[in-house]
Structure formats: structure tokens, C-alpha cells
């Protein structure tokens, strides 16, 4: 078969010299030399870059030796030639995939940092419509090698245009359309299955545009931080459920004054303030049910009643009174947020 007989989707010069090289190997019984093998590898790379199907490339490489003499001597040389073509082709494909992955992750990193350079153009390449609302979920406790697996599984279900996954600040970050809440659930499912104990997922609220992605990411990361500071036991924390806490922190002076005014008397309690603070947290978490609070604490209901009476005597506030309960609960939340009393310069 002559090179000019090659199909239209295979450039005429792609396997140029291939038939002659095979004929030489058939005549001498020698295998292709290193230079020839490298030429085959380069041809495989070029075929991949041109989008020539691998099957077409291999078929034509094999067909070039069909009518040559000494087929038995030709077979080892043909095998080496095809192997080099495939190695070049597959290497080029792998390199292209890695470049695409690197570009994708760089895009996500730029997006989360709010770097606006060519964001719209790059977003279009990845199938994102930045005018829409997006939600960001972050997971803590990432183990090496899990990012790629989780990303592949999410893309397999929801499509590459609906999911962006990256690692930032030691968090696994997932960006999905706000109209696709199932993707956040699926992300959490894979984190639960693959991360070691101690994992936690934070979920931001949906926001529009590139700036909205940054906002949702910051909300998700802040939700994790608040959950730690408040000692929450939730595996999944949503920024939408914690909106009161950023409000509290906006006026640190006021919340510090509230905490010290209400809770500083507990520092004089025999046995320390911590058991009393934990009792208040358990009562609030149990919606005022003292028996349920006792079960949470692992103590008797009588012990809870006794502690609440001590709190009332020391502070003058009782969780049984609706107004006082709100003041106490806000003070306890502020204490956890601001690491009272260690985080206060002037605790009495």
C-alpha cells in the first residue's frame, strides 16, 4: 500500500517513510533503530494532537506491511513500530488530560480568590455560566489521593460543566450550581465514605456571579470555623443556619460586655465554670428539657437542676425565664465564639 492511498483523515506525511523502514527491516532482519523508534513516537504524538483516531493510526501502520516479503522477519519490527506509535499517542493524550486538569484547578483557584482576569472566557471553556448562582461546599480532613477519585465520580454523575473540584487551604472545595442541591449531597456522601474520622463539611449559601462563588466559599469555610468554636457535633454545617453568629461578631465590644456581665460570676463557682457552661449548652440544645440535657451530659436530672440553681444564684439569670433565657443563651454563644475567659484580656 502506498502512502498516497492513506485515508483522508490521516495526513500523508504522518507515516512518511514507514513503509520504506519496514521494507529495510524485512530485507536485513534488523529491528528499527533508536532514531526510527523516536520518529514513530513523534508520529503518535502528532496523530493525537491532530485528533486522528488511534484505531485508524494502527490500522494504517499494519496495512503498510501487508504485501511486503519476509513476513516472519517483518513481524518483530512491525510490532515495535506500532508499540512506539501507541506510546507516543497515549503519552500525548495523558499530557493533554494533565494540562486540562491543571488549567481547571488553576481556574478554580483564581475563581475562589476573586482574580477576575479572563474568568468569563475561561469559565465558558469549562461549561460554567457565571451569571447563575453557585454553591460552594468545603470538606476538612482530606486524605492524599481522594481528590481525584471524588472529582471523577461527581463528574461522572453530574457532568464536568456542573462540578468544579479543587484543594485550597487544606480544604477539598466543590463548586456546583445552586439549582443542583443533589450535587452537594453527593459530595458529602463521598466525603463520608472516603475521609477518615473527624471529617466535616461546610456549605455556603447560593450567590450569583464570580464574586458570589468567593462569598459562598468564605461562608462555607467560616461555617467550619464557627462549628469548631461552638463545639457543634454536626458533620455538615450550613452557613444559612449560622447567620446569627457573624452578626454577633460584628460588635465584639458589645458581645464581650454581655459575656463578662452575665458569665463572669461563674468563675467563682466551686469546681470551675466549665461544668456550668456545659450544662447551659445542653439545656439550650435540648430546648429546655432538663432530662434530655442530663442524658447529653451523662449525669442525673437532679444534678442538672442543682447546677441551674447555682447558675441562677451566681448570675441572677435563669433559663426558665424567656427573656433571661435569651440573654443567657446569647452570652454562652458569645463565650464560645470568643474563647471566654482565656480570650478575654480582663476577665474578673
N, C-alpha and C positions, 0 to 999 in steps of 0.2 A: 504493500500500500504506500502510495506517495504522500508526502506531507500536504500537497495541494488537494488531496482527497479528504482532508480532515473536515469535520462538520463546521458550520458557520460559527457556532458558539465557542469554538476552540481556536484561538489566534494561530495563524500559520507558523509564526516563529516560536510558539511556546515549546514545541517538541523538536525544534530545528536541530538537526544533527543526530537525533535519537536513532533513526533507522541506520545511519552510517555507523554509529557507535556499536549497535547490535551486530551489524554485519562484520565489523572488525573483531568483536569478541567471538563470533561464530567461526571465523577463519583462523584465529590464533589460539582459541581455547582459553584466553585470559579474561579475567574479570575486569569491570570498569575501574580505572584508576581513581585516586582521590579527587583529582580535579574534575573528572567527569561526574563523580557522585555528588560533588558540591554543586555542579551545574544542574543536576536533577533536583536537588533540594531547592535551589533558587527558582527552578521552573514550578515546583509545587507551591512555593510561597506566592509567586506571581499569579498562578491559577486561582488560588484562594482569594487574592486581592481583587481579581477580575470577576469573581463570582462564578467561575466555571465549576459545575458540579464535580465532586470527587469521582463519582462513578464514570462520568464522561472522560475525565483525565486518564483514569486507569484503563478503561476500555480501549482508548486510542493508543495508549502505550503498549498494551498487549497486542493489539491488532497490527502494529508496525512490524512485529517479528513473525507473523503467521506464515509468510511464504519464503522466509529465509532458510538456507540449507543448514544442516547440522543442528537440528532442533534440540538434541540431547545436550550438546555443548552450550547451546544458547540459553537454556533454561536458568542456570545459576545467575548469569549476567542480567537476564530479564527480571529475575526476582529482586536482585539488588537495585536495579533501576527503579522498579515500581515502589520498592520499600523507601528509597530516597525521595521519590516524588510525594509519597504519602506523608513521610516525616516532615517535609517542608510545608505541605498543605496544612497538616494538623497543627504544626507549630505556629503557623501564621494565624490560624483560627483561634488558637489559645491566646496568642498575644493580643488579638483583636478583642476577645472577651475581657481580658485583663484591663486593656485600655478603657473599654466601655465601663467596667466596674469602677475603675479609678476615677473616671470622669463623673460617674453617677455619685460616688461618695464625696468627691470634691464639690459637686453641685449642692448636695445636701448640707455639707459643712458651710458653704457660702450662704445658703438659704437660712440656716439656723443662726448665723452670725449677722444676718441682715446686710451682707455685702451685695449690692444691687447690680454690679457690673454684668451686663448681658444676661440677667436672670431670666427674663421673659423668653429670650431666644433659646437659652439652654433648657428651660422648662418645657418648651414645645418639643424639643428633641426627645425628652423622656415621657412625653404624653401628658404632662400636667397642665392644667388650666388654672393659673394662679389667681384669676379673678374669683374663683369659687372659694368656699370655706373649707378649711383643713383642720384636722385634729392631730395633735402630737401626743403620743404615748411614750414614756420612757421606762426602762426597766433597770433596776440595780441588781448586781450580783452576777454580771456577765462572766461566763467561762470561755476560755480560748476555744475557737473553732465553732462556737454556736451561732455566731452572727450569720455566717454564710448559709448554714442549714435553715435557720428560721426565715431568712430572706427568700431563699429558693421556695420554701413551702408556701409562704404568703403570696409570692408572685404566681406560683402555680395555681392558686385558688382565685386570686383577685385580679391578676394581670399586672404587668410591670408599670402600666400607666396609672395604676391606683395605689401603688405601695412604694415608698422610699424608706430604706433602712440604712442606718449608719451608726457609728460609735462616736460619741462626743462626751468629754469629761467623765470617762469611765462608765457612761450610761449607754445602753442599747436604745436607739431612738427610732421610732416608727412614725412616719408621716402618712396619713390617709385622708381621703375626702370626708368632710363632715357628714355627707349623705350615705356613708358606708360604715355605720357603727359596728357591723359584724366583724370588720377587719380588726378593730381594737380588741374585741372578744377573742378572735383567733390568735392575735399577737399574745394576749395574756395566757391563752391555753398553751402555746408553745413555750413561753417563759416558765410556766408552772411545770411543764413536763421536762424541761431541759436544764433549768438553773438549779444550783444547789440550794439547800435550806437557807432562809434568810433573804430570799428574793422579795422584791416589792415593785409594783407597777404604779406609776403616777400618770394621770390622764389630764391633759389640759382641756380647755373649752374650745369649741369651734370658732375660728376667726377667718376673715376674708383677706386675701392677698398675701404677698410675701411677708409684709410686716405682721400679718395675722399668724403666720407659721411661727415666727420668732416669739410672739406673745404666747401662743399655745405651748410652745416648748418651755418657756420660762415658767409658766403656770404649772406644767407637769413636774418639772424639777423642784419647784418650790413646794408642791404638794408632798413630795417625798421628804423634804426637809422638815416641813411642819409636822408630818406624821411621826417622825423621829422625836422631835422636840416635845410633842404632846404625848408620846408613849402610846400611840394608837396601835391596835393589834390587827388592823386591816391589811390584807395582802394587796388590795387595789384601792388607791386613794384618788378621788376625783377633785380637781380644783373647784368645780362647781359646788361641792359640799363643804368647802373650807373658806368660802368667801369672807366670812366674818373676821378671820384671823389677820389678813393683810390690813383690814380696816383698823383693827386694834393696834397693830404695829405702827400705823402712820403717826400716832401721837404717843411716842414712847414715854414722854414725861407724864402724861395723864395716866397711862396704864401702870407705870411704876408707882405713882402716888396711890392708885387704887390698891395695888398688891400690898404695899407696905402698910397702908392704913388698915386694911382688913386682916391680913395674914401675919404680920409681924408678931402679934401676941402669941401665935402658935410656937414661936421659937422658944418660949419659956416653958413649954409643956415638958413634963417628965417623960423620958423615953424619946424625946425628939419630936420634930414637927412632921416628919415624913409619914408615919402611920396615919396621922390625922388627915394629911393631904390626900393620901391614897384612899382613905375612907370616903372623903368628899367626892373624889373622882368616881369611885364605884357607885355611890348613891346617885350621882348625876347620870352615869351611864345606864343605871337600872331604872331611870325615870322615877326616882324617889322610893322605889320598892326596897326596903331595908333587908328583907330576907334574901332577895336576889343579890343585893350588894354583898351580903355576908358570904354567899356562895362564891362570888367572884373573888373575894379576899381570902377565902378558906378559913373563916372564923365563925363564931356563933353570932346569931342575930342579936343576942344580948350585948356582945362586945361592940357591935356597930352602934346600938342605942347608947351605950356608955360613951363611946368616942364622940358621937354627935352632941351629947350633952356637954362634954368637955369643950368642944369647939364653940358651942353657944356661950358658955361661961367665959371663955377666954376672949372671944372676938365680939360678942354681942349680936352675932348673926346666926340665924337658924335656917336650914334648908326647908323647913316645914312652912315658912312664911314665903309666899310667892315673890314679893319684892326683894326680900333678903336673899332668897334662893338665887335670883338673877345676879345680884351683886356678888355673892359668894362664888357662883359658877364662873363669872367673868374674871374674878380675881384669881381663881385656880388656873384657868386657862392662861391668863397673863403670866402667872408664876412659872408655868411650864415653858411658855414661849421664851421668857427672858431668863430662864435658869435661876429662879429665886431659890435661896438667898445668895448663892455663890456669885451670880452675875450682877448683883447689886452692890454698888460701892459703899452704900451707907445703910445697911440693914441693922435694925436695933437688936 
